[in-house]
Amino acid sequence: MGIIKKKVNDFPTPYTCTRAIREGGMETKLSMVLMGFGNIMHGQIIKGLIYLAVEVAYIVFMVVNGAGFLAMLPSLGSVPQKEVWDEANQIYTYTEGDQSVLILLYGVATVLLTLLMVCAWRGALRSAYKAECLAKEGRHVNNFREDLKSLLHENLHRLLMTPPVVFIFAFTVLPLIFMICMAFTNYSKIDNHLMLFDWVGLENFAALFDSGSIIGSTFWPVLVWTLVWAFFATFSNYIFGMIVSLLINRKGTRAKGFWRFCFVLSCAVPMFVSLLIMRTMLQPEGAINVLLRNLGLIAQDASLPFFTDPTWARVTVIVVNIWVGVPYTLLQLTGVLQNIPAELYEAAKVDGANAFQTFTKITLPYMLYVTTPYLIVTFTGNVNNFNVIYLLSGGDPVTDLASTAGSTDLLVTWLYKLTIDKQYYNIGAVIGILTFIILAVGALLTYRNSRSYKEEGGF
């Protein structure tokens, strides 16, 4: 039996920038300065002109605006807006000054555009080197029409992925980097730093961790309550959803479809509508307190402090979250239960296992194995659960007038109040960064140490 050996030259040459710089000819090396020059020299005129046009457009942009944006980025502007009295019209006018927020935004956008230009430069260099290698080997060099056809076949992934990548950079990466940069400035209402602000380094982080400051003394209680809320909101929904799904899916339950319909029906009502209705019903003069008075369970001049007492408010939002969240958990766990192999239960029954042993040895491990990623995502979502807290309690009650957060405020609702109500944009950016770090590290560590990751395919 013969062994077919493939020659080394039969393997495709790796057209890398390093090889292009080290081994490329003069036309390829000139492509480092004039993008597309190597393509033009090897007959790829349209492709080379496109690369050259991209380079020219970038240079024109940098000369006209980009260089100025980058030059002002270290200082974020220095000319303040001034108020001038117009004697002729008897009104105040304002001179145009530097706007630091625009300088920061344009500067960050210019940096990202430069990074994209570097990627385009690397692509042009590799393309020129590939054209040179193909020409030297006497092989066919694609023309522009053939390159376009390749986008529908072997390079289809590039055609499909380019628009999403562009939108991700424009609407995700750029705002994210802009927010991160804002955390290192004094962009806030304090000392009127809304028009003209400056870099302050890590001062905002130090202020947030300083328990002696108003912001710092608020951060730690809000962080603790956020984690407590996320824990109870996640696992209370999971436990009650599991109980309901087990009761509906057991063999003795009749009309399973009807009971599932009753729970799924609540999902048809938008959650914000349900939360606003519950908020109205739980007010001091709402339907719940009025009903309790009519039944004689509370005094006629009394009302249960659902949103006026800190402890009551926190318990209330957790209980209401169970009410709106269990149907979704029920749907998730019903699908898991229906996919557990029936052979496992039959084998356990033959071995004499009771219902509790079957649940702890088969049902629960299987459910946790499958739903661990779901639990991680749910916990992360509850940390950032803006809707339930803001629509139900609004973060109230506020027990400390000097504080910027209420007793039920999460980090995300506190961030909203700091930025929208108080205009402390720098502190809000710091909170956003810390929330991301806490969730990212926690989610990665939890998932990598779970059976879902370590024993993939175990069930």
C-alpha positions in Angstrom: 0.0 0.0 0.0 1.6 3.2 -1.2 2.0 6.3 0.9 1.3 9.5 -0.9 3.5 12.3 0.3 2.6 15.8 -0.3 5.4 18.2 -1.3 6.0 21.2 0.9 5.5 23.5 -2.1 1.9 22.1 -2.5 0.8 23.7 0.8 -0.5 27.2 0.6 2.1 29.9 1.4 1.2 31.8 4.6 0.8 35.4 3.3 1.7 37.2 6.5 2.9 40.8 7.0 6.1 39.5 8.5 6.9 37.5 5.4 5.8 40.3 3.2 8.2 42.8 4.8 11.1 40.3 5.0 10.7 38.4 1.7 8.6 40.7 -0.5 9.8 42.5 -3.6 10.2 46.2 -4.1 6.5 46.6 -5.2 5.4 44.8 -2.0 7.6 46.9 0.2 6.3 50.1 -1.5 2.8 48.9 -0.6 3.7 49.7 3.0 3.8 53.4 2.0 1.4 53.4 -1.0 -1.4 50.9 -0.2 -2.4 48.9 -3.2 0.8 49.6 -5.2 1.7 45.9 -5.3 -1.8 45.0 -6.5 -1.6 47.5 -9.3 1.8 46.3 -10.5 0.4 42.7 -10.7 -2.7 43.6 -12.7 -5.2 44.0 -9.8 -5.8 47.7 -10.7 -9.3 48.2 -9.2 -8.4 46.4 -6.0 -5.2 48.5 -5.7 -7.0 51.7 -6.4 -9.6 50.9 -3.7 -6.7 50.4 -1.1 -5.1 53.6 -2.3 -8.4 55.5 -2.0 -8.8 54.2 1.6 -5.3 55.5 2.5 -5.9 58.9 0.8 -9.3 59.3 2.6 -7.6 58.5 6.0 -4.8 60.9 5.4 -7.2 63.7 4.4 -9.3 63.1 7.4 -6.3 63.2 9.7 -5.0 66.4 8.1 -8.4 68.1 8.3 -9.8 66.9 11.6 -8.2 63.8 13.0 -4.9 65.2 14.0 -6.6 68.0 15.9 -8.9 65.6 17.7 -5.9 63.6 18.9 -3.9 66.7 19.8 -6.8 68.0 22.1 -7.4 64.5 23.6 -4.7 64.9 26.4 -6.1 68.2 27.6 -9.9 67.8 26.7 -10.0 71.5 25.8 -9.0 74.7 27.6 -11.3 77.5 26.3 -14.4 77.9 28.6 -17.7 79.2 27.4 -18.2 82.8 28.4 -21.3 84.9 29.1 -21.3 88.3 27.3 -23.9 91.1 27.7 -25.3 92.3 24.4 -25.9 96.0 25.0 -27.8 96.4 21.7 -30.3 93.6 22.2 -30.3 93.7 26.0 -29.6 90.0 26.3 -26.8 87.7 27.4 -25.0 85.8 24.7 -22.6 82.9 25.1 -19.3 82.6 23.3 -18.5 79.2 21.8 -16.0 77.4 24.0 -14.5 73.9 24.0 -16.8 71.0 24.7 -14.8 68.3 26.4 -17.4 65.6 25.8 -17.2 66.1 22.0 -13.4 66.2 22.1 -13.4 63.0 24.1 -15.9 61.3 21.7 -14.1 62.4 18.5 -10.7 61.5 20.0 -11.8 58.0 20.9 -13.5 57.6 17.4 -10.2 58.8 15.8 -8.2 56.2 17.7 -10.6 53.4 16.7 -10.5 54.6 13.1 -6.7 54.5 13.2 -6.9 50.9 14.5 -9.2 50.0 11.6 -6.8 51.7 9.3 -4.0 49.5 10.6 -6.1 46.4 9.9 -6.7 47.7 6.3 -3.0 48.4 5.9 -2.1 44.8 7.0 -4.7 43.5 4.6 -3.3 45.5 1.7 0.2 44.3 2.5 -0.8 40.7 2.6 -2.8 41.1 -0.6 0.2 42.6 -2.4 2.5 39.9 -1.2 0.0 37.2 -2.3 -0.2 38.7 -5.7 3.6 38.8 -6.0 4.0 35.2 -4.9 1.3 34.0 -7.3 2.9 35.9 -10.2 6.4 34.5 -9.4 5.0 30.9 -9.3 3.3 31.5 -12.7 -0.1 31.0 -11.1 -3.3 32.9 -11.9 -3.8 36.2 -10.1 -7.5 37.0 -9.6 -9.0 40.1 -11.2 -11.5 42.3 -9.5 -14.5 40.4 -10.9 -13.1 37.1 -9.7 -12.5 38.6 -6.2 -16.1 39.6 -6.1 -17.3 36.1 -7.1 -15.1 34.7 -4.3 -17.1 36.6 -1.8 -20.1 34.4 -2.6 -18.1 31.2 -2.3 -14.9 30.6 -0.3 -14.9 34.1 1.2 -18.6 34.2 2.0 -17.8 34.5 5.8 -16.1 37.8 5.2 -19.0 39.2 3.2 -21.5 38.1 6.0 -19.4 39.2 8.9 -18.3 42.6 7.8 -21.6 44.5 8.4 -22.1 43.1 11.9 -18.5 43.9 12.8 -18.9 47.5 11.6 -22.1 48.0 13.6 -20.5 46.4 16.7 -17.6 48.8 16.5 -19.9 51.8 15.9 -22.6 51.1 18.5 -20.9 48.8 21.0 -17.1 49.2 21.1 -17.1 53.0 20.6 -19.7 53.8 23.4 -18.0 51.3 25.7 -14.5 52.8 25.4 -16.1 56.3 25.6 -17.7 55.3 28.9 -14.5 53.8 30.3 -12.6 56.9 29.4 -15.3 59.0 31.2 -14.6 57.2 34.4 -11.1 58.8 34.5 -12.4 62.4 34.2 -14.3 64.8 36.4 -17.3 65.0 34.1 -20.0 65.9 36.5 -22.2 68.7 37.8 -19.8 69.2 40.7 -18.0 72.5 40.2 -19.9 72.8 36.8 -17.7 70.3 35.0 -20.4 69.6 32.4 -18.9 71.7 29.5 -15.2 71.6 30.3 -13.6 68.8 32.2 -10.2 67.2 32.6 -8.5 63.9 33.3 -8.3 63.0 37.0 -6.8 59.5 36.9 -8.0 57.1 39.6 -9.6 59.8 41.8 -13.2 58.6 41.0 -12.3 55.0 42.0 -10.7 56.3 45.2 -13.8 58.3 46.0 -16.1 55.3 45.4 -14.1 53.1 47.7 -13.7 55.8 50.4 -16.3 54.9 53.0 -15.9 58.4 54.5 -17.4 60.1 51.5 -21.1 60.3 50.6 -20.6 58.3 47.4 -18.3 55.7 49.1 -20.7 55.2 52.1 -23.5 54.6 49.6 -21.6 52.2 47.4 -21.0 49.4 49.8 -24.6 49.0 51.1 -25.9 49.2 47.5 -23.4 46.5 46.4 -24.3 44.2 49.3 -28.0 44.6 48.6 -27.5 44.1 44.9 -25.8 40.7 45.5 -28.4 39.7 48.1 -31.2 40.6 45.7 -29.6 38.8 42.8 -29.1 35.6 44.9 -32.7 35.5 46.2 -34.2 36.6 42.9 -32.4 33.9 41.0 -32.7 30.9 43.3 -36.2 31.6 44.6 -37.5 31.7 41.0 -35.5 28.5 40.3 -36.7 26.6 43.3 -40.4 27.6 43.0 -40.3 27.1 39.2 -38.8 23.6 39.8 -41.5 22.7 42.3 -44.3 23.8 40.0 -42.7 22.0 36.9 -42.3 18.8 39.0 -45.9 18.9 40.1 -47.3 19.5 36.6 -45.1 16.9 35.0 -45.7 14.1 37.4 -47.7 11.1 36.1 -50.7 11.7 38.5 -51.3 15.3 37.3 -54.3 15.6 34.9 -54.8 18.3 32.3 -51.1 19.2 32.2 -51.6 21.5 29.2 -54.2 23.5 31.1 -52.0 24.2 34.1 -49.1 25.1 31.8 -51.4 27.5 30.0 -52.4 29.2 33.2 -48.8 30.0 34.0 -47.8 30.9 30.4 -50.8 33.2 30.1 -49.1 35.6 32.6 -46.1 35.8 30.3 -48.4 37.2 27.6 -48.9 40.4 29.7 -45.9 42.7 29.3 -43.8 42.7 32.5 -43.8 46.4 33.0 -47.6 46.4 33.0 -47.7 43.8 35.7 -45.2 45.6 37.8 -47.0 48.9 37.5 -50.3 47.2 38.5 -48.6 45.6 41.5 -47.1 48.9 42.5 -50.5 50.6 42.5 -52.1 47.7 44.4 -49.4 47.8 47.1 -49.6 51.5 47.8 -50.9 52.7 51.3 -54.3 53.3 49.8 -54.0 50.6 47.2 -56.3 47.5 46.7 -54.3 45.2 49.0 -54.4 47.5 52.1 -58.1 48.4 51.4 -59.0 44.7 51.2 -57.1 44.0 54.5 -59.0 46.8 56.2 -62.3 45.6 55.0 -61.5 42.1 56.2 -60.6 43.5 59.6 -57.0 42.1 59.4 -55.5 45.6 60.0 -56.8 48.7 61.6 -58.9 51.2 59.6 -56.3 53.9 59.9 -53.3 51.6 59.2 -51.6 50.2 56.2 -48.9 47.7 55.6 -45.6 49.5 54.7 -44.8 47.7 51.5 -42.7 50.5 50.1 -42.2 52.8 53.1 -40.2 50.5 55.3 -36.8 49.3 54.1 -37.2 45.7 55.2 -40.7 45.4 53.9 -39.7 47.0 50.6 -36.9 44.6 50.0 -39.0 41.5 50.8 -41.8 42.9 48.6 -39.7 43.3 45.5 -38.3 39.7 46.0 -41.8 38.3 46.4 -43.2 40.2 43.4 -40.2 39.1 41.3 -41.1 35.5 42.2 -44.6 36.1 40.9 -43.5 37.5 37.6 -40.5 35.2 37.1 -41.7 31.7 38.0 -43.6 31.2 34.7 -40.4 31.8 32.7 -38.5 29.3 34.9 -41.3 26.8 34.5 -40.9 26.9 30.7 -37.2 26.4 31.0 -37.3 23.5 33.4 -40.3 21.8 31.8 -38.2 21.2 28.7 -35.3 19.9 30.8 -37.6 17.4 32.7 -39.1 16.1 29.5 -35.6 15.3 28.1 -34.5 13.2 31.1 -34.2 9.6 29.8 -37.0 7.5 31.1 -34.6 4.5 31.4 -32.9 6.2 34.4 -36.2 6.3 36.4 -37.0 2.8 35.4 -33.6 1.5 36.6 -34.0 3.5 39.9 -37.4 2.0 40.5 -36.1 -1.5 39.9 -33.3 -0.8 42.4 -35.9 0.1 45.0 -35.1 3.9 45.1 -37.9 6.0 46.7 -39.1 9.4 45.3 -36.6 11.4 47.3 -33.7 9.4 46.2 -34.8 9.5 42.6 -35.0 13.3 42.8 -31.6 13.8 44.5 -29.7 11.3 42.4 -31.3 11.7 38.9 -33.6 14.7 38.6 -31.7 17.4 40.5 -28.2 16.6 39.1 -29.5 16.5 35.6 -31.3 19.8 35.9 -28.4 21.5 37.5 -26.0 20.1 34.9 -28.2 21.4 32.0 -29.3 24.7 33.6 -26.0 26.0 35.2 -25.4 28.4 32.3 -29.0 29.5 32.6 -28.5 30.2 36.3 -25.4 32.2 35.6 -27.1 34.3 33.0 -30.2 34.8 35.3 -28.0 35.9 38.2 -26.2 38.3 35.9 -29.5 39.6 34.6 -30.8 40.1 38.1 -27.8 42.1 39.1 -28.8 44.5 36.3 -32.5 44.0 36.7 -33.5 47.6 36.2 -37.2 47.1 35.3 -38.4 45.3 38.5 -36.7 47.7 40.9 -37.3 50.9 39.1 -40.9 50.2 38.1 -42.0 48.6 41.4 -40.3 50.6 44.1 -38.3 53.2 42.3 -35.4 52.4 44.7 -37.4 53.7 47.6 -37.6 54.2 50.5 -34.9 56.8 51.1 -33.9 56.7 54.7 -30.8 58.9 54.5 -31.5 62.3 52.8 -27.7 62.8 52.3 -27.6 59.6 50.3 -28.1 59.4 46.5 -29.6 55.9 46.7 -32.7 54.3 48.3 -33.0 51.1 50.3 -34.0 49.0 47.3 -31.7 50.6 44.7 -29.4 48.2 42.8 -26.1 49.3 41.3 -27.8 49.8 37.9 -30.7 51.9 39.3 -28.3 53.9 41.4 -26.2 54.4 38.3 -29.3 55.7 36.5 -30.0 58.2 39.3 -26.4 59.4 39.4 -26.3 60.1 35.7 -29.8 61.2 34.9 -30.9 63.0 38.1 -27.6 64.1 39.7 -25.5 64.3 36.5 -22.5 62.6 38.1 -21.4 61.0 34.9 -17.9 60.1 36.0 -19.1 58.2 39.1 -21.8 56.5 37.0 -19.1 55.3 34.6 -17.0 53.9 37.4 -20.0 52.0 38.8 -20.6 50.6 35.3 -17.0 49.4 35.0 -17.0 47.8 38.5 -20.3 46.1 37.8 -18.9 44.6 34.6 -15.7 43.4 36.3 -17.6 41.8 39.1 -20.1 40.0 36.8 -17.5 39.0 34.2 -15.1 37.5 36.8 -17.9 35.8 38.8 -19.5 34.3 35.7 -16.3 33.0 34.3 -15.1 31.4 37.5 -18.5 29.9 38.3 -18.9 28.4 34.8 -15.4 27.0 34.5 -15.8 25.3 37.9 -19.2 23.8 37.1 -19.9 20.3 35.8 -21.5 21.8 32.7 -18.0 22.9 31.7 -15.8 20.2 33.2 -18.0 17.2 32.1 -19.4 18.4 28.8 -21.4 15.5 27.3 -21.4 13.6 30.6 -25.2 13.1 30.5 
